[in-house]
Amino acid sequence: MLPELLETTNLFYLLHRIDIDLAEKKKLGGCPYCGGPLHHSNYERKPRGGPNNLPDEICIRLSFCCGREDCRRRTLPPSTLFMDRRVYFRGVVLIVLTLRQHSPRENSKAQLMRLFGVSRQTINRWLEYFKEIFPYSGTWKRIRGMTSVDVGNDELPGGLVIYFTKHIKPVEEAVVRCLCFLSTN
């Protein structure tokens, strides 16, 4: 059920729409450094893992640049589509790791590599990130209290995805809500 979500453009359209809304909220707040006006400074990404027929506008990372001459700093709004500087869509990372963590016999690294076109080294880096870095990040510390204590740091991100899929139906809505939750700043 989870892998099929990544084959539909509907999920990516919805996440793109959510990103636009998050960007508009960020823009209204002004520059986080000086309070100046924010101007669009979007840039093209070439993300991997989504359907082949995604339109170009979904592959744009929404971004802002301060309009004050003495500041001009760049700022990024939260994103449900993109995860930091990673090449793969955020949803791909979550689904691959959830499959690997919660059914390792059915979803070996070799099978996930074939299914999603992700290298073994990339899967290992993602697992290491969620084991060693993310549990101690500011993002997780801020949002940790908004989820169940049943989701342990050692189960991230798969435990979080499973938590959302148990409590929210259909699965597409659960994954979207999980991605929104993780994009909280």
TITIFI-884164 format. One record per residue (C-alpha): x, y, z negated; residue number from 1. Coordinates in Angstrom, 2 decimals. Layout:
BEGIN
r x:X y:Y z:Z pos:NUM
...
//
This chain:
BEGIN
r x:0.00 y:0.00 z:0.00 pos:1
r x:2.74 y:2.51 z:-0.88 pos:2
r x:4.85 y:2.03 z:2.29 pos:3
r x:1.80 y:2.62 z:4.50 pos:4
r x:1.39 y:6.11 z:3.03 pos:5
r x:4.63 y:7.19 z:4.65 pos:6
r x:3.39 y:6.19 z:8.09 pos:7
r x:0.50 y:8.68 z:8.13 pos:8
r x:0.88 y:12.34 z:8.95 pos:9
r x:-2.05 y:13.23 z:6.67 pos:10
r x:0.09 y:12.90 z:3.55 pos:11
r x:2.76 y:15.19 z:4.98 pos:12
r x:0.20 y:17.78 z:6.14 pos:13
r x:-1.29 y:17.83 z:2.65 pos:14
r x:2.12 y:18.17 z:0.97 pos:15
r x:3.04 y:20.96 z:3.40 pos:16
r x:-0.17 y:22.81 z:2.50 pos:17
r x:0.64 y:22.42 z:-1.21 pos:18
r x:4.15 y:23.76 z:-0.57 pos:19
r x:2.67 y:26.84 z:1.15 pos:20
r x:0.47 y:27.48 z:-1.89 pos:21
r x:3.43 y:27.04 z:-4.26 pos:22
r x:5.49 y:29.44 z:-2.15 pos:23
r x:2.77 y:32.10 z:-2.20 pos:24
r x:2.60 y:31.92 z:-5.99 pos:25
r x:6.37 y:32.25 z:-6.20 pos:26
r x:6.33 y:35.23 z:-3.84 pos:27
r x:3.75 y:37.05 z:-5.96 pos:28
r x:6.08 y:36.78 z:-8.96 pos:29
r x:8.86 y:38.67 z:-7.21 pos:30
r x:12.57 y:38.03 z:-7.39 pos:31
r x:13.46 y:35.98 z:-10.48 pos:32
r x:16.76 y:37.88 z:-10.78 pos:33
r x:15.70 y:41.53 z:-10.44 pos:34
r x:11.92 y:41.60 z:-9.92 pos:35
r x:12.26 y:42.94 z:-6.37 pos:36
r x:10.02 y:41.97 z:-3.45 pos:37
r x:10.57 y:38.60 z:-1.81 pos:38
r x:10.75 y:38.16 z:1.96 pos:39
r x:10.48 y:34.88 z:3.86 pos:40
r x:13.83 y:33.33 z:4.68 pos:41
r x:12.72 y:29.83 z:5.69 pos:42
r x:15.10 y:27.36 z:7.24 pos:43
r x:14.79 y:24.23 z:9.32 pos:44
r x:15.40 y:20.84 z:7.78 pos:45
r x:15.78 y:17.50 z:9.53 pos:46
r x:14.27 y:15.24 z:6.90 pos:47
r x:14.25 y:11.48 z:7.28 pos:48
r x:11.71 y:8.87 z:6.36 pos:49
r x:8.47 y:10.38 z:7.63 pos:50
r x:6.45 y:9.48 z:10.71 pos:51
r x:8.10 y:10.27 z:14.04 pos:52
r x:5.25 y:12.52 z:15.20 pos:53
r x:5.49 y:15.18 z:12.47 pos:54
r x:5.21 y:18.73 z:13.80 pos:55
r x:8.18 y:21.07 z:13.40 pos:56
r x:6.45 y:23.34 z:10.86 pos:57
r x:6.37 y:20.51 z:8.31 pos:58
r x:10.15 y:20.23 z:8.56 pos:59
r x:10.67 y:23.85 z:7.47 pos:60
r x:11.92 y:24.48 z:3.92 pos:61
r x:10.10 y:27.49 z:2.60 pos:62
r x:12.53 y:29.98 z:1.09 pos:63
r x:12.75 y:33.62 z:0.05 pos:64
r x:15.35 y:36.37 z:-0.06 pos:65
r x:15.11 y:39.40 z:-2.35 pos:66
r x:14.35 y:42.67 z:-0.55 pos:67
r x:16.44 y:44.88 z:-2.83 pos:68
r x:19.75 y:45.93 z:-1.28 pos:69
r x:21.71 y:45.46 z:-4.49 pos:70
r x:20.32 y:41.94 z:-5.05 pos:71
r x:19.46 y:40.09 z:-1.79 pos:72
r x:19.61 y:36.76 z:-3.64 pos:73
r x:17.92 y:33.69 z:-2.23 pos:74
r x:15.33 y:31.75 z:-4.19 pos:75
r x:13.47 y:28.53 z:-3.44 pos:76
r x:9.87 y:27.86 z:-4.43 pos:77
r x:8.99 y:24.42 z:-5.79 pos:78
r x:8.42 y:21.78 z:-3.11 pos:79
r x:6.46 y:18.56 z:-2.97 pos:80
r x:8.01 y:17.68 z:0.40 pos:81
r x:11.70 y:18.24 z:-0.28 pos:82
r x:13.85 y:17.12 z:-3.18 pos:83
r x:16.75 y:19.50 z:-3.67 pos:84
r x:19.28 y:19.07 z:-0.87 pos:85
r x:18.48 y:15.44 z:-0.19 pos:86
r x:17.96 y:14.50 z:3.44 pos:87
r x:14.95 y:12.22 z:2.85 pos:88
r x:11.49 y:13.48 z:2.00 pos:89
r x:10.76 y:13.42 z:-1.76 pos:90
r x:7.91 y:10.94 z:-1.22 pos:91
r x:10.24 y:8.51 z:0.54 pos:92
r x:12.69 y:8.59 z:-2.36 pos:93
r x:9.91 y:7.93 z:-4.88 pos:94
r x:8.28 y:5.13 z:-2.94 pos:95
r x:11.54 y:3.33 z:-2.09 pos:96
r x:12.68 y:3.45 z:-5.71 pos:97
r x:9.27 y:2.43 z:-7.05 pos:98
r x:9.22 y:-0.61 z:-4.78 pos:99
r x:12.79 y:-1.50 z:-5.78 pos:100
r x:12.24 y:-1.03 z:-9.51 pos:101
r x:8.85 y:-2.72 z:-9.86 pos:102
r x:9.07 y:-5.64 z:-7.47 pos:103
r x:12.78 y:-6.28 z:-6.82 pos:104
r x:12.26 y:-9.83 z:-5.56 pos:105
r x:9.81 y:-8.77 z:-2.86 pos:106
r x:11.70 y:-5.56 z:-2.12 pos:107
r x:15.39 y:-6.27 z:-1.96 pos:108
r x:17.71 y:-3.48 z:-0.93 pos:109
r x:18.13 y:-5.20 z:2.44 pos:110
r x:14.35 y:-5.22 z:3.01 pos:111
r x:14.03 y:-1.57 z:1.98 pos:112
r x:16.91 y:-0.69 z:4.30 pos:113
r x:15.09 y:-2.30 z:7.23 pos:114
r x:11.68 y:-0.90 z:6.30 pos:115
r x:12.73 y:2.73 z:5.71 pos:116
r x:16.05 y:3.04 z:7.51 pos:117
r x:17.86 y:3.92 z:4.28 pos:118
r x:21.41 y:2.72 z:3.68 pos:119
r x:22.36 y:0.62 z:0.66 pos:120
r x:24.68 y:3.41 z:-0.54 pos:121
r x:21.82 y:5.92 z:-0.39 pos:122
r x:19.51 y:3.67 z:-2.41 pos:123
r x:22.31 y:3.20 z:-4.97 pos:124
r x:22.86 y:6.99 z:-5.18 pos:125
r x:19.14 y:7.57 z:-5.74 pos:126
r x:19.02 y:4.91 z:-8.46 pos:127
r x:22.09 y:6.41 z:-10.12 pos:128
r x:20.60 y:9.92 z:-9.96 pos:129
r x:17.38 y:8.82 z:-11.69 pos:130
r x:19.32 y:6.80 z:-14.25 pos:131
r x:22.20 y:9.15 z:-15.06 pos:132
r x:21.18 y:12.71 z:-14.13 pos:133
r x:17.41 y:13.26 z:-13.88 pos:134
r x:16.49 y:12.14 z:-17.44 pos:135
r x:18.77 y:14.90 z:-18.79 pos:136
r x:17.76 y:17.58 z:-16.28 pos:137
r x:15.90 y:20.75 z:-17.20 pos:138
r x:13.02 y:19.72 z:-14.95 pos:139
r x:12.43 y:16.44 z:-16.76 pos:140
r x:12.86 y:18.08 z:-20.16 pos:141
r x:10.18 y:20.66 z:-19.26 pos:142
r x:7.63 y:18.16 z:-17.91 pos:143
r x:8.38 y:15.15 z:-20.12 pos:144
r x:5.76 y:16.05 z:-22.70 pos:145
r x:3.03 y:16.21 z:-20.05 pos:146
r x:3.15 y:12.49 z:-19.34 pos:147
r x:2.69 y:9.29 z:-21.30 pos:148
r x:5.29 y:8.00 z:-23.72 pos:149
r x:4.89 y:4.71 z:-21.84 pos:150
r x:7.06 y:6.16 z:-19.06 pos:151
r x:10.59 y:5.57 z:-20.30 pos:152
r x:13.64 y:7.44 z:-19.06 pos:153
r x:15.11 y:4.11 z:-17.93 pos:154
r x:12.07 y:3.51 z:-15.67 pos:155
r x:12.28 y:6.72 z:-13.64 pos:156
r x:10.93 y:7.40 z:-11.09 pos:157
r x:9.06 y:4.12 z:-10.55 pos:158
r x:7.45 y:4.13 z:-13.98 pos:159
r x:6.07 y:7.59 z:-13.33 pos:160
r x:4.62 y:6.59 z:-9.94 pos:161
r x:3.05 y:3.47 z:-11.47 pos:162
r x:1.60 y:5.59 z:-14.30 pos:163
r x:-0.09 y:7.91 z:-11.79 pos:164
r x:-1.38 y:5.04 z:-9.62 pos:165
r x:-2.95 y:3.36 z:-12.68 pos:166
r x:-4.80 y:6.51 z:-13.73 pos:167
r x:-5.69 y:8.16 z:-10.41 pos:168
r x:-7.47 y:6.64 z:-7.43 pos:169
r x:-6.99 y:6.38 z:-4.48 pos:170
r x:-3.28 y:5.68 z:-4.24 pos:171
r x:-2.67 y:8.59 z:-1.85 pos:172
r x:-4.10 y:11.03 z:-4.42 pos:173
r x:-1.97 y:9.45 z:-7.16 pos:174
r x:1.22 y:9.87 z:-5.14 pos:175
r x:0.34 y:13.47 z:-4.27 pos:176
r x:-0.33 y:14.28 z:-7.93 pos:177
r x:2.97 y:12.63 z:-8.92 pos:178
r x:4.85 y:14.68 z:-6.32 pos:179
r x:3.14 y:17.86 z:-7.55 pos:180
r x:4.03 y:16.94 z:-11.12 pos:181
r x:7.69 y:16.45 z:-10.24 pos:182
r x:7.83 y:19.74 z:-8.33 pos:183
r x:6.77 y:21.69 z:-11.42 pos:184
r x:9.31 y:24.33 z:-12.38 pos:185
//
